[in-house]
């Protein structure tokens, strides 16, 4: 089967309120990941490895940085028949509304999707971390003679309320589906019993549609795939199948999930392999120098390019591109996203005269269980610590969410500040 018959359609996500303040100036798929990537790089890389030539990204909220990243990273040359296209929300004669849900976003771009002329549409989320062979996924869809195929995975009780859950028949066909419920009586009915630690089968929010099936579904009422279109198709006795995926998969939809997933990447045995030479994760080529480490102490650190670390201690952390960490700073279980640019000596001098710290982490500062977004200026002798059960709070230059401290992009934390 030729992957030329498949359109890869990546959903750019909504407002991303659960990832705020990381989404205050960018969309979810543009959020940095693992020191040097962005979330959008995951489905894009999976598409490219599968040989999908036509890829479209639907965008709406805070999309400028995502558009810039796509434009700077993913070019198709003139000798290929494929393309990478951004489908931004727009007003038309038929609609003046924003996207109202995942299905509505696709519905509002149906003209462009029809013009792609493919037999199948692969619908993907832009905020998941996983490595999937989409060719096998589409092959399973075709061999099952399915109208719709949903990628599914066993999950535990701790995450089930935020996902769509389903029942599979012996042939793999989905017999029942419900979106995001915490009702115990309903959940009991959906337990599979095959794995006591992960007794529920959940939708990964990844779908293959026959194109005509998709167009027919979009002509009916319903703005969301999981809440409306998939259950409607099952009730209409359409052939909706589940493709069980056994690999690593994380929906990075909340601050806590984002924090944990990133720190997992810095562990001795990370659950996701960024070092697979045969299936690399692509991203923007920055042409940065190697990182300089002077008399520093690092343990379980994922370190990106272009960093300078002087006599500091960094443990169990992710240190992003162009990070500058000053003398005797102490970084523990934190995500330092780095910077979009390196300051010149003249810039630093002017800022210091104005009482503004350099970009990076100042000398003798202590950062524990925090997320420091890009271009943040943390002064000298600053203390930023997580406090268990701290109430969510938002100040001018920092935010407390889920017990963590997040320093937003471009924030300034003066010398001696204690948070």
C-alpha positions in Angstrom: 0.0 0.0 0.0 1.4 3.4 -0.9 1.5 6.1 1.8 0.9 8.6 -1.0 -2.8 7.7 -0.4 -2.6 9.0 3.2 -2.9 12.6 4.4 -1.3 13.2 7.8 -3.5 15.8 9.6 -2.0 17.1 12.9 -4.3 19.0 15.3 -2.6 22.0 16.7 -4.6 22.0 19.9 -6.8 24.4 21.7 -5.9 27.1 24.3 -3.8 24.6 26.3 -5.0 26.0 29.6 -3.8 22.9 31.6 -0.2 23.7 30.3 -0.4 27.4 31.3 1.9 29.4 31.6 3.9 27.4 29.1 1.1 28.2 26.6 0.8 31.9 27.4 2.8 32.8 24.4 2.8 29.6 22.3 0.5 26.8 21.3 0.8 23.3 22.9 2.6 21.7 19.9 5.2 24.5 20.1 6.1 23.8 23.8 9.8 22.8 24.1 10.5 19.2 24.9 13.7 17.3 26.1 16.0 20.3 25.8 16.0 20.9 22.1 12.7 19.7 20.5 9.2 20.9 20.4 6.1 18.6 20.8 5.1 19.0 17.1 8.4 17.3 16.2 7.0 14.0 17.4 4.1 13.5 15.0 6.0 15.2 12.2 9.0 12.8 12.6 6.6 9.8 12.7 5.0 10.9 9.5 8.3 11.4 7.7 9.6 8.0 8.8 6.3 6.4 7.5 6.8 7.9 4.1 3.7 10.2 4.4 4.2 12.9 1.8 1.3 15.2 2.5 1.2 16.7 5.9 -1.1 19.4 7.2 -1.1 21.1 10.6 -4.3 22.8 11.9 -3.5 25.8 14.1 -5.5 28.4 16.0 -4.3 29.7 19.4 -0.9 31.5 19.8 0.3 30.0 16.6 3.1 32.4 15.5 6.0 30.4 17.1 4.6 27.1 15.8 4.3 28.5 12.3 7.8 29.8 12.5 9.2 26.5 13.7 7.4 24.5 10.9 8.6 27.0 8.3 12.2 26.9 9.5 12.3 23.1 10.0 10.2 21.1 7.5 10.9 21.8 3.9 10.0 19.6 0.9 12.1 20.1 -2.1 10.7 20.7 -5.6 11.4 17.1 -6.7 8.9 15.6 -4.3 5.2 15.4 -4.8 4.4 16.0 -1.1 4.1 19.1 1.0 3.9 20.4 4.6 1.0 22.8 4.9 -0.3 25.0 7.7 -4.1 25.3 7.8 -4.8 28.2 10.1 -8.2 29.0 11.5 -9.8 31.6 9.3 -13.1 33.3 8.6 -14.9 32.3 5.5 -18.3 32.9 3.8 -19.6 29.7 5.4 -18.1 30.2 8.9 -16.9 33.1 11.0 -16.3 31.0 14.2 -13.1 29.7 15.8 -12.6 25.9 15.8 -15.1 24.5 18.3 -13.4 21.1 18.8 -11.2 18.6 17.2 -13.8 17.5 14.6 -14.9 21.1 14.0 -11.4 22.1 13.2 -11.2 19.4 10.5 -14.7 20.3 9.3 -13.7 23.9 8.7 -10.7 22.8 6.6 -12.7 20.2 4.6 -12.1 22.0 1.2 -8.3 21.7 1.7 -8.6 18.1 2.9 -10.6 17.2 -0.2 -8.1 18.8 -2.5 -5.3 16.6 -1.0 -7.1 13.7 -2.9 -6.0 10.9 -0.6 -8.0 7.7 0.2 -7.2 7.9 3.9 -6.8 10.6 6.5 -4.5 10.0 9.5 -5.6 12.3 12.3 -2.9 13.0 14.9 -2.5 15.0 18.1 0.3 17.6 18.4 1.0 17.1 22.1 1.9 13.4 22.6 5.2 11.7 23.0 5.5 8.3 21.3 7.1 6.6 18.3 4.6 4.7 16.1 5.0 3.1 12.7 2.0 4.8 11.0 2.5 2.5 8.0 1.5 -0.5 10.1 -1.4 1.4 11.6 -2.8 2.2 8.2 -2.1 -1.3 6.9 -4.2 -2.7 9.9 -7.0 -0.3 9.0 -7.1 -1.5 5.4 -6.8 -5.2 6.2 -9.6 -4.9 8.8 -11.8 -3.3 6.1 -12.5 -0.7 8.7 -14.2 2.7 8.1 -12.4 4.2 11.1 -9.5 2.8 13.2 -8.6 4.2 16.6 -5.2 3.7 18.1 -5.7 2.3 21.6 -3.6 1.4 24.6 -4.3 -0.2 28.1 -4.2 2.4 30.9 -4.6 2.5 34.7 -7.3 4.0 36.9 -5.2 7.1 37.7 -5.4 8.5 34.1 -8.6 7.0 32.8 -10.9 10.0 33.6 -9.0 12.2 31.2 -9.3 9.8 28.2 -11.9 8.1 26.0 -12.3 4.4 27.0 -13.7 1.6 25.0 -14.5 -2.1 24.6 -13.0 -4.3 22.0 -14.6 -7.4 20.5 -12.5 -10.5 19.7 -12.1 -9.4 16.1 -10.8 -6.0 17.2 -14.0 -4.0 16.5 -14.9 -1.4 19.0 -18.3 -2.2 20.5 -18.7 0.6 23.0 -17.0 4.0 23.6 -17.3 6.8 26.2 -15.3 10.0 26.5 -13.7 11.1 29.7 -15.8 9.8 32.6 -15.1 9.3 36.3 -18.4 7.5 37.0 -17.4 4.4 38.9 -20.4 2.4 37.7 -19.6 3.1 34.0 -15.9 2.4 34.6 -16.6 -0.9 36.1 -18.5 -1.9 32.9 -15.4 -1.0 30.8 -12.8 -3.0 32.8 -11.2 -5.6 30.5 -9.8 -7.8 33.2 -6.7 -8.8 31.2 -4.3 -6.5 33.1 -5.2 -5.6 36.7 -2.7 -2.7 36.7 -4.1 -1.3 33.4 -7.7 -2.6 33.2 -9.0 -0.1 30.7 -8.5 0.2 27.0 -8.2 3.9 26.1 -8.2 5.9 22.9 -4.9 7.6 22.1 -6.7 10.3 20.2 -5.1 9.1 16.9 -7.4 7.9 14.1 -7.4 6.6 10.5 -10.5 7.4 8.5 -11.5 6.4 5.0 -11.7 9.9 3.5 -15.4 9.4 2.4 -16.3 8.2 5.9 -14.6 11.3 7.3 -16.5 13.6 5.0 -19.8 11.9 5.8 -19.2 12.1 9.5 -18.3 15.8 9.4 -21.6 16.5 7.6 -23.4 15.4 10.8 -23.7 17.1 14.1 -20.8 17.0 16.5 -17.6 19.1 17.1 -15.3 16.5 18.7 -14.0 13.2 17.5 -14.0 11.4 20.9 -17.2 12.9 22.3 -19.3 12.9 19.1 -18.0 11.4 15.9 -16.5 8.1 17.1 -19.5 7.2 19.4 -21.9 8.1 16.6 -20.1 5.8 14.1 -20.2 2.9 16.6 -24.0 3.5 17.2 -24.5 3.5 13.5 -22.9 0.0 13.2 -20.0 1.3 11.1 -16.8 -0.8 11.2 -14.8 1.1 13.9 -11.7 -0.9 14.9 -9.0 -0.6 17.6 -5.3 -0.8 16.8 -3.6 -1.8 20.0 -0.3 0.1 20.5 2.1 -1.4 23.1 4.9 1.1 22.9 5.6 4.1 25.1 3.0 6.8 24.9 2.3 9.9 26.9 -0.3 12.6 26.5 1.5 15.7 27.7 -1.6 17.7 28.5 -0.8 19.0 32.0 2.0 20.7 33.8 2.6 17.6 36.0 2.8 15.3 33.0 5.1 17.7 31.1 7.4 17.9 34.2 7.5 14.1 34.8 8.0 13.1 31.1 10.9 15.6 30.7 12.6 14.4 33.9 12.1 10.8 32.8 14.2 11.6 29.7 17.2 12.5 32.0 17.0 9.2 33.9 19.5 6.4 33.5 17.0 4.3 31.6 14.7 6.7 29.8 11.4 5.1 28.7 11.5 6.9 25.3 14.6 6.6 23.2 15.7 9.8 21.5 19.0 8.1 20.5 17.5 5.6 18.0 19.8 6.2 15.0 17.3 4.6 12.6 14.3 6.7 13.7 15.6 10.1 14.7 13.3 12.8 16.0 13.7 15.8 13.6 13.8 19.4 14.7 15.1 22.8 13.7 18.9 22.7 12.9 20.4 25.5 15.0 24.2 25.1 14.3 25.2 25.6 17.9 28.6 24.9 19.4 29.1 22.1 21.9 28.3 22.8 25.5 31.1 24.0 27.8 31.3 22.4 31.3 33.8 23.9 33.7 34.4 22.3 37.0 30.7 21.3 37.3 29.0 18.3 38.9 26.3 16.7 36.8 24.3 13.6 37.5 21.4 12.3 35.4 21.2 15.4 33.1 19.9 15.7 29.6 22.1 18.5 28.2 21.4 20.3 24.9 23.8 22.2 22.7 25.3 25.6 23.2 25.3 25.6 27.0 27.8 27.0 29.4 27.9 25.6 33.0 30.4 27.0 35.4 31.2 25.3 38.7 27.6 24.4 39.3 25.7 21.3 40.5 23.0 19.9 38.3 21.1 16.7 39.2 18.1 14.9 37.6 17.3 17.8 35.2 16.9 18.8 31.6 19.1 21.7 30.4 17.9 23.2 27.2 19.7 24.9 24.3 21.9 28.0 25.1 21.4 27.6 28.9 23.9 29.6 31.0 24.3 28.4 34.6 26.5 30.5 36.9 29.1 29.6 39.5 27.9 27.5 42.5 24.3 27.4 41.3 22.4 24.3 42.4 19.8 22.8 40.1 17.8 19.8 41.3 14.9 18.0 39.5 14.2 21.0 37.2 13.6 21.8 33.6 15.7 24.7 32.3 14.5 25.4 28.8 17.4 27.7 27.8 17.2 30.6 25.4 16.3 31.6 21.9 19.5 33.6 21.5 22.9 34.3 23.1 23.4 37.8 24.5 26.3 39.9 23.3 28.7 41.5 25.8 27.2 44.9 25.0 23.7 43.6 25.7 24.8 42.2 29.1 26.6 45.4 30.0 23.5 47.5 29.2 21.2 45.2 31.1 23.5 45.1 34.2 23.6 48.9 34.3 19.8 48.8 34.3 19.8 46.2 37.1 18.6 43.4 34.9 20.2 40.0 35.3 21.7 38.1 32.4 19.7 35.4 30.6 20.2 32.1 32.5 20.7 31.1 36.1 22.8 33.5 38.3 25.6 32.4 40.6 24.7 30.8 43.9 21.1 30.4 43.0 19.1 27.3 44.0 16.4 25.9 41.7 14.5 22.8 43.0 11.6 21.2 41.3 10.9 24.1 38.9 10.3 24.8 35.3 12.3 27.7 33.9 11.0 28.8 30.5 13.1 30.3 27.7 14.9 33.6 28.0 14.2 33.8 31.7 16.6 35.9 33.7 17.3 34.4 37.1 19.6 36.7 39.2 22.3 35.7 41.7 21.5 34.2 45.1 17.9 33.4 44.1 16.0 30.5 45.7 13.1 28.8 43.8 11.7 25.7 45.6 8.7 23.5 45.1 6.4 23.2 48.1 4.2 20.2 48.3 0.5 21.0 48.4 1.2 24.7 47.5 -1.9 26.3 46.2 -2.0 27.4 42.6 -1.0 31.0 42.4 0.1 33.6 39.8 2.4 36.5 40.5 4.0 39.0 38.1 7.0 36.8 37.2 6.2 33.3 38.4 3.3 30.9 38.6 2.6 28.0 41.0 0.8 25.1 39.3 0.3 21.5 40.7 2.9 22.2 43.4 5.6 23.3 40.9 7.0 26.7 40.3 7.1 27.9 36.7 9.1 30.9 35.6 7.4 32.1 32.4 9.2 33.0 29.2 11.2 36.2 29.3 10.5 36.7 33.1 13.0 38.6 35.3 13.7 37.4 38.8 16.0 39.9 40.6 19.0 39.0 42.7 18.2 37.6 46.1 14.5 36.7 45.4 13.1 33.8 47.4 10.1 31.9 45.9 
